[in-house]
């Protein structure tokens, strides 16, 4: 799954990484009841219990079953229940019906995880290099599911009329509104993009190649809630001039009037988050907006969305360690920047680029070759990471992707313009 041959992972370091990733997944579901972990709120989301089991199925299938002699499946029914989209692995339970899997229980799924962990950690010291690479891929795959798990729980709880908080609200420290957006100019020309180096990368991040940029400028920060509220007040959701045809059809068909989880109460905009319903923070980055909304806002603002090549070129000079990430202390929520413009964390940033293969891309052989390549159609690229993204996924070359109408992830907007 990497863009080029890599140094073989160190088994001891990989064991530590594996245990940390697996422990975080279990910690994330600690506040949930069995019912919370079993319900599916929409077709795009999956129950928390399913995420826990599917990531274990990945390790059990592609490492333990295929590469550890004598290994016996924990439960012969689980491959059908917890395969996601791997056609090479045969028939599977329909995605839209994952919420009816009331059995196995959450406790039984946690037992499944413990059994897989014990078997994999016992086998790890003797696994060949190719298998170690698969374990590392599995860790990064699980980290992707940690983000999905968080956002799927958020969507589920938002459907509950009581709007329960998953975690206690943090103490809010007032932050001054940021100044006007600044613009970082680029003269254009040929640039190199795509993953480089010996660190982990998904196959879709490469091969590294050249791209031609026109002269442009990219915003030094993302759009805030306060700025988005001004877009709403100016009739942004009522004026078809700002919208792509498909986007305007989506707005009308679904009566869209604001970002997902926003609601106007007593003349004030509120949002539902992991800490329940609160007043929006006008200084925080706007989030839970679709590509259609992002593109319409950019049109309204007299700008456009950046291409992924523009975004990556600008981000290569930024520090990914400055992000607000899932696996750090503090609440999982987009936060106002108090230390200057941030390029990583808080919200995924829509680009104007389609998720298509880079020149020279080739999917690897076997079932894991289905990981990214088969989805390179009809989706848009997002960059940067969000507050629900583990820190290990912050790098300039990382390509996230969703369909243009989807917005249950922590998705936001950075503007660009031609110069």
C-alpha positions, 0 to 999 in steps of 0.5 A: 500500500505504500508508494514505493518500497520502504524500510521494514518496520521494526517489530518492537516499535510496531508492537508499541504502535499497534497496542497504542492504536488499539487501546485508543479505539477502545477508550473512544467507545468507553462512554457508550452503552451497547445500544449506543454502539449498535445503532446506525444513523444513516447509510454513510455511517456505521455503528461504533461496534462495527468499526471495532470489529471491522478493524479487528477483521482486517488484522485477522484476515490479512495477517493472522489468517493468511500469514500465520500457520495454523491460525483458526478464525475467532468466529467463522461468521465474522468475515461475512459480518465485518468485511467492508468492501473487499470484493476479493473476500467474498459476500458480505453483509449490506452496508446500509443494514449494519445497524441490525447486527445487535449480536454479537454484543459490544462485550463480545466484540471487545472480546474478539479484539482482545483475542486478535490482539493476543494472537497478533502480538504473539506472532509479530516477532516472527512475521516477515517484512511484507507482513510487518508492512501489512500490520503497519497499514492496519494501524493506519487503517484503524486510525482512519476508522477512529475518525469515522467512529467519532463522527458517526457517533456524533451523527447518531447522537445528533438524531436523538431529540434529547441531544446528549453530550458524549463528553463533558463540555470544556471550559470555553476561553474567549478568543478574539476574532481573527483579522481579515484573511491574509493571502500567500502568493505563489508565482506559479510554475512546475512543482513536485507533489506526492509523498516522498521519503521512507515514512508511511503513506497510502498508495493514493499519495503517490507516485511523486510527480510534477504539477504545473501551477498558475500564479495564485494566492491561498488564504492563510487560514480557514473560514470561521463560523462568524464569516459563515454566519455572514454568508447566511445572513446575506442570503447565501443559501437562497441565491442560486448565482453562487451554486453549482447546478448539482449543489443548488439541486441538493440545497432545494431537495434537502432544504439546506439552510446552514451547516450540518448541526447548526440550528437557530434558537432565539435569534442565535446560531447554535451547533451540536457537538460531542459536548452537546448543543452550544452557541457557535464560536464565531472565531472557530473554523466553520465545519460540517459543510459539503463541497457544494457549500464550500464552493458556493461560499468561495463564489460568494467571497469572490474567490475559489477553492484551492487545487490540491496541488496548490494546497500541498505546495503551500503546506509543505512549509508548514509544521504538522505538529501544530495541529489540534488532533484526536490523540492529544489532551482536550476536547475533540472539537475545532478550536480558534487559533491562538498561535497564528494560522494553522494548516493541519488539524481542526477541519479537513479543507475541501479542494477543487480537485477530483480524487483521481489517480496520480500519473503512474499510479498502480494498485497493488495486487490482492485484496488490499489493492482495493483500499483506495484505487476503486474509489477514484471516481466522483469524489473530491479531495480534502486536505489537512486533517481535522480535530478527529484525525490522529496525528500520525495522519498529518502530512502534506501529501495525505489525500482524503476524499468524500462525495460532494454532498457529504458533510458529517465529517469535520469538513471546512474551507480555505479559499484561494484566488487567481492572481 
